[in-house]
Amino acid sequence: MKYLHSMVRVRDLEASLRFYCEGLGLHEVRRRDVPAGKFTLVFLAASENPEAEIELTYNWDSSEDYGSARNFGHLAFRVPDIYALCSHLQSMGYTIHRPPRDGHMAFVRSPDLISVELLQAGEALAPAEPWASMPNTGSW
């Protein structure tokens, strides 16, 4: 058996691509528009392990409420510098809901409220401000 991908439904494809590609650094692997079904599938992957993909599913003209996405759980990524990535995401206007106070773990949410866990590669970084004293914000 081979793991292929996880699928998340997105309300705004461009906003989601901005978050996952510009924010997290994933890249688009392939895209499939299905006019008969009125949906678009976009597959994303990280350069370090391109075989594990995230499938963004955008349903055209849908007003379906996807809820808070807490029932999904979360996506997780190992990152080379958690502080740099959290700073980058913050500069793009995203809230770091669980700051990396311990230099090891943080949570941010996608535009579609999918929780994304960021884990520092290797040993935790030394605690540093502003992260060390930053409280949690909202739910993650």
Backbone as CSV, one residue per row, in Angstrom:
resi,resn,N_x,N_y,N_z,CA_x,CA_y,CA_z,C_x,C_y,C_z
1,MET,0.843,-1.168,0.000,0.000,0.000,0.000,0.893,1.237,0.000
2,LYS,0.465,2.273,-0.734,1.217,3.525,-0.818,0.291,4.692,-0.491
3,TYR,0.710,5.532,0.452,-0.053,6.743,0.782,0.017,7.695,-0.397
4,LEU,-1.128,8.274,-0.785,-1.164,9.190,-1.919,-1.357,10.641,-1.518
5,HIS,-2.488,10.965,-0.878,-2.757,12.364,-0.556,-3.860,12.495,0.483
6,SER,-3.988,13.723,1.016,-5.117,14.116,1.845,-5.855,15.202,1.090
7,MET,-7.168,15.165,1.145,-7.980,16.146,0.422,-8.619,17.104,1.411
8,VAL,-8.565,18.398,1.077,-9.297,19.401,1.830,-10.103,20.240,0.846
9,ARG,-11.327,20.536,1.230,-12.182,21.395,0.407,-11.824,22.845,0.689
10,VAL,-11.794,23.646,-0.360,-11.445,25.055,-0.204,-12.551,25.929,-0.780
11,ARG,-12.776,27.059,-0.139,-13.808,28.000,-0.585,-13.289,28.967,-1.638
12,ASP,-12.013,29.351,-1.513,-11.396,30.328,-2.407,-10.059,29.737,-2.845
13,LEU,-10.004,29.240,-4.063,-8.817,28.538,-4.539,-7.585,29.430,-4.535
14,GLU,-7.706,30.661,-4.976,-6.541,31.560,-5.024,-6.025,31.876,-3.621
15,ALA,-6.927,32.115,-2.682,-6.506,32.381,-1.302,-5.800,31.160,-0.715
16,SER,-6.308,29.975,-1.007,-5.684,28.748,-0.508,-4.322,28.520,-1.142
17,LEU,-4.193,28.766,-2.437,-2.899,28.610,-3.103,-1.879,29.600,-2.545
18,ARG,-2.318,30.803,-2.231,-1.417,31.794,-1.629,-0.883,31.260,-0.305
19,PHE,-1.770,30.722,0.521,-1.370,30.193,1.828,-0.413,29.011,1.680
20,TYR,-0.820,28.004,0.930,-0.021,26.774,0.836,1.260,26.960,0.019
21,CYS,1.202,27.740,-1.062,2.383,27.895,-1.920,3.286,29.044,-1.469
22,GLU,2.749,30.266,-1.427,3.573,31.407,-1.019,3.906,31.360,0.465
23,GLY,2.936,30.943,1.281,3.148,30.926,2.722,3.994,29.757,3.193
24,LEU,3.554,28.536,2.868,4.242,27.343,3.348,5.349,26.854,2.422
25,GLY,5.329,27.275,1.176,6.388,26.858,0.253,6.102,25.577,-0.520
26,LEU,4.848,25.110,-0.503,4.510,23.951,-1.325,4.461,24.383,-2.784
27,HIS,4.453,23.422,-3.690,4.338,23.769,-5.110,3.240,22.929,-5.754
28,GLU,2.654,23.516,-6.786,1.591,22.827,-7.510,2.199,21.733,-8.378
29,VAL,1.686,20.521,-8.216,2.163,19.370,-8.968,1.329,19.191,-10.234
30,ARG,0.032,19.272,-10.075,-0.875,19.149,-11.224,-2.233,19.723,-10.850
31,ARG,-3.011,19.976,-11.894,-4.335,20.579,-11.730,-5.278,19.914,-12.714
32,ARG,-6.510,19.732,-12.266,-7.520,19.132,-13.148,-8.834,19.869,-12.972
33,ASP,-9.299,20.494,-14.048,-10.615,21.128,-14.067,-11.605,20.119,-14.626
34,VAL,-12.743,19.971,-13.960,-13.772,19.032,-14.398,-15.073,19.809,-14.591
35,PRO,-15.265,20.394,-15.803,-16.462,21.197,-16.051,-17.772,20.444,-15.824
36,ALA,-17.825,19.179,-16.194,-19.060,18.413,-16.017,-19.435,18.302,-14.537
37,GLY,-18.449,18.176,-13.671,-18.704,18.075,-12.244,-18.627,19.407,-11.518
38,LYS,-18.223,20.442,-12.244,-18.091,21.789,-11.706,-17.126,21.837,-10.510
39,PHE,-15.922,21.275,-10.707,-14.924,21.348,-9.660,-13.524,21.366,-10.258
40,THR,-12.578,21.832,-9.440,-11.156,21.855,-9.796,-10.389,21.144,-8.692
41,LEU,-9.451,20.300,-9.096,-8.554,19.621,-8.169,-7.152,20.168,-8.394
42,VAL,-6.491,20.581,-7.317,-5.107,21.048,-7.395,-4.299,20.237,-6.398
43,PHE,-3.263,19.572,-6.892,-2.406,18.751,-6.044,-1.128,19.515,-5.727
44,LEU,-0.787,19.564,-4.435,0.392,20.286,-3.959,1.327,19.320,-3.239
45,ALA,2.611,19.658,-3.262,3.588,18.832,-2.558,4.740,19.702,-2.081
46,ALA,5.468,19.176,-1.109,6.697,19.811,-0.630,7.858,19.225,-1.422
47,SER,8.875,20.025,-1.672,10.030,19.562,-2.440,10.725,18.370,-1.785
48,GLU,10.755,18.337,-0.450,11.475,17.279,0.256,10.829,15.909,0.163
49,ASN,9.494,15.856,0.009,8.819,14.565,-0.153,7.620,14.730,-1.092
50,PRO,7.906,14.844,-2.381,6.864,15.123,-3.358,5.837,14.004,-3.527
51,GLU,6.127,12.827,-3.006,5.169,11.725,-3.160,3.961,11.871,-2.246
52,ALA,4.045,12.650,-1.181,2.925,12.896,-0.277,2.289,14.228,-0.669
53,GLU,1.062,14.170,-1.115,0.416,15.361,-1.664,-0.795,15.798,-0.842
54,ILE,-1.146,17.060,-1.024,-2.402,17.613,-0.527,-3.241,17.926,-1.757
55,GLU,-4.457,17.446,-1.765,-5.386,17.729,-2.856,-6.348,18.816,-2.395
56,LEU,-6.289,19.973,-3.044,-7.259,21.026,-2.781,-8.425,20.803,-3.736
57,THR,-9.627,20.702,-3.197,-10.816,20.514,-4.017,-11.654,21.780,-3.945
58,TYR,-11.817,22.411,-5.106,-12.615,23.637,-5.197,-13.874,23.319,-5.995
59,ASN,-15.028,23.390,-5.326,-16.315,23.161,-5.990,-16.857,24.492,-6.480
60,TRP,-17.015,24.591,-7.790,-17.481,25.834,-8.397,-18.897,26.142,-7.914
61,ASP,-19.183,27.398,-7.696,-20.530,27.871,-7.367,-21.137,27.193,-6.144
62,SER,-20.321,26.680,-5.230,-20.846,26.013,-4.045,-20.998,27.010,-2.904
63,SER,-22.089,26.882,-2.185,-22.294,27.694,-0.991,-22.317,26.796,0.251
64,GLU,-21.860,25.555,0.096,-21.836,24.602,1.201,-20.962,25.129,2.343
65,ASP,-21.453,24.960,3.563,-20.694,25.372,4.737,-19.790,24.211,5.140
66,TYR,-18.496,24.416,5.065,-17.548,23.361,5.425,-17.277,23.334,6.922
67,GLY,-17.906,24.199,7.682,-17.752,24.193,9.129,-16.412,24.751,9.561
68,SER,-16.045,24.445,10.796,-14.810,24.988,11.355,-13.596,24.150,11.010
69,ALA,-13.787,23.006,10.390,-12.718,22.103,9.969,-12.026,21.426,11.143
70,ARG,-12.529,21.553,12.351,-11.904,20.902,13.508,-12.058,19.383,13.412
71,ASN,-13.072,18.913,12.680,-13.245,17.469,12.552,-12.190,16.845,11.642
72,PHE,-11.468,17.654,10.887,-10.430,17.135,9.994,-9.186,16.740,10.761
73,GLY,-8.876,17.424,11.831,-7.612,17.210,12.525,-6.633,18.267,12.061
74,HIS,-5.485,17.855,11.487,-4.544,18.849,10.996,-3.582,18.234,9.992
75,LEU,-2.928,19.126,9.258,-1.809,18.751,8.400,-0.550,19.091,9.185
76,ALA,0.536,18.380,8.963,1.776,18.663,9.691,2.953,18.716,8.721
77,PHE,3.830,19.692,8.956,5.027,19.866,8.126,6.237,20.059,9.027
78,ARG,7.337,19.376,8.706,8.626,19.622,9.352,9.274,20.773,8.588
79,VAL,9.765,21.774,9.311,10.302,22.978,8.676,11.726,23.248,9.155
80,PRO,12.563,23.857,8.307,13.957,24.089,8.686,14.149,25.187,9.730
81,ASP,13.259,26.191,9.774,13.378,27.282,10.747,11.971,27.757,11.091
82,ILE,11.454,27.256,12.196,10.068,27.540,12.576,9.839,29.027,12.828
83,TYR,10.843,29.708,13.391,10.685,31.139,13.652,10.595,31.921,12.347
84,ALA,11.438,31.598,11.389,11.424,32.303,10.105,10.100,32.070,9.375
85,LEU,9.618,30.822,9.382,8.369,30.540,8.680,7.196,31.227,9.365
86,CYS,7.142,31.204,10.693,6.052,31.884,11.401,6.095,33.390,11.144
87,SER,7.281,33.966,11.109,7.413,35.396,10.789,6.923,35.679,9.380
88,HIS,7.293,34.819,8.447,6.865,34.976,7.055,5.340,34.906,6.953
89,LEU,4.735,33.900,7.582,3.276,33.763,7.532,2.594,34.955,8.187
90,GLN,3.129,35.417,9.297,2.576,36.591,9.976,2.649,37.817,9.070
91,SER,3.766,37.978,8.352,3.911,39.134,7.457,2.921,39.085,6.303
92,MET,2.414,37.897,6.007,1.407,37.735,4.957,-0.008,37.921,5.498
93,GLY,-0.129,38.171,6.802,-1.433,38.435,7.398,-2.076,37.242,8.070
94,TYR,-1.359,36.125,8.209,-1.914,34.950,8.869,-1.622,34.999,10.367
95,THR,-2.564,34.518,11.157,-2.420,34.475,12.605,-1.725,33.187,13.008
96,ILE,-0.725,33.299,13.846,-0.076,32.119,14.417,-0.878,31.806,15.683
97,HIS,-1.763,30.825,15.592,-2.693,30.528,16.687,-2.009,29.902,17.892
98,ARG,-1.032,29.060,17.650,-0.228,28.491,18.740,1.216,28.829,18.380
99,PRO,1.750,29.902,18.958,3.105,30.334,18.630,4.149,29.288,19.037
100,PRO,5.312,29.310,18.397,6.372,28.345,18.716,7.169,28.753,19.962
101,ARG,6.474,28.870,21.085,7.122,29.299,22.330,8.283,28.383,22.710
102,ASP,8.146,27.108,22.397,9.158,26.122,22.761,10.225,25.930,21.678
103,GLY,10.128,26.705,20.586,11.079,26.557,19.489,10.885,25.279,18.704
104,HIS,9.782,24.596,18.936,9.558,23.293,18.305,8.252,23.186,17.522
105,MET,7.150,23.721,18.064,5.842,23.485,17.458,5.016,24.763,17.398
106,ALA,4.288,24.914,16.270,3.359,26.029,16.099,2.152,25.536,15.315
107,PHE,1.053,26.270,15.419,-0.137,25.992,14.614,-0.614,27.278,13.962
108,VAL,-1.020,27.161,12.707,-1.620,28.240,11.943,-2.816,27.612,11.228
109,ARG,-3.755,28.428,10.770,-4.903,27.873,10.042,-4.935,28.445,8.635
110,SER,-5.335,27.584,7.702,-5.463,27.992,6.302,-6.679,28.896,6.147
111,PRO,-6.860,29.523,4.978,-8.051,30.340,4.760,-9.350,29.551,4.938
112,ASP,-9.271,28.214,4.823,-10.449,27.369,5.002,-10.495,26.722,6.377
113,LEU,-9.735,27.278,7.310,-9.733,26.889,8.717,-9.133,25.510,8.983
114,ILE,-8.323,25.005,8.063,-7.617,23.753,8.286,-6.434,24.058,9.198
115,SER,-6.320,23.325,10.304,-5.186,23.501,11.204,-3.935,22.917,10.562
116,VAL,-2.862,23.689,10.603,-1.584,23.263,10.049,-0.553,23.325,11.171
117,GLU,0.026,22.172,11.488,1.055,22.079,12.517,2.420,22.230,11.856
118,LEU,3.248,23.082,12.443,4.612,23.284,11.970,5.542,22.744,13.048
119,LEU,6.461,21.861,12.655,7.392,21.251,13.603,8.816,21.547,13.168
120,GLN,9.617,22.031,14.091,11.006,22.352,13.814,11.783,21.078,13.489
121,ALA,12.515,21.076,12.391,13.376,19.947,12.035,14.516,19.859,13.045
122,GLY,14.879,18.649,13.432,15.976,18.460,14.376,15.597,18.917,15.770
123,GLU,16.572,19.401,16.490,16.349,19.874,17.862,15.551,21.179,17.854
124,ALA,14.809,21.399,18.919,14.061,22.649,19.073,15.032,23.823,19.086
125,LEU,14.592,24.955,18.544,15.382,26.177,18.613,15.276,26.745,20.028
126,ALA,16.249,27.518,20.429,16.204,28.161,21.739,15.011,29.115,21.777
127,PRO,14.283,29.173,22.901,13.166,30.104,22.998,13.612,31.520,22.648
128,ALA,12.780,32.215,21.896,13.115,33.570,21.442,11.845,34.410,21.362
129,GLU,12.009,35.695,21.551,10.897,36.639,21.409,10.735,37.001,19.939
130,PRO,9.531,37.337,19.510,8.341,37.563,20.325,7.591,36.282,20.690
131,TRP,8.059,35.164,20.208,7.331,33.909,20.336,7.256,33.400,21.772
132,ALA,8.320,33.512,22.530,8.392,32.916,23.863,7.294,33.411,24.796
133,SER,6.870,34.645,24.667,5.851,35.187,25.570,4.510,35.416,24.874
134,MET,4.358,34.976,23.646,3.124,35.186,22.898,2.066,34.152,23.295
135,PRO,0.854,34.594,23.636,-0.189,33.650,24.021,-0.836,32.994,22.794
136,ASN,-1.577,31.918,23.052,-2.377,31.300,22.002,-3.472,32.273,21.584
137,THR,-3.904,32.144,20.332,-4.968,32.988,19.800,-6.037,32.118,19.153
138,GLY,-7.251,32.215,19.627,-8.351,31.455,19.023,-8.143,29.959,19.169
139,SER,-8.757,29.213,18.247,-8.628,27.760,18.281,-7.725,27.318,17.140
140,TRP,-7.084,26.197,17.352,-6.175,25.677,16.348,-6.266,24.193,16.333
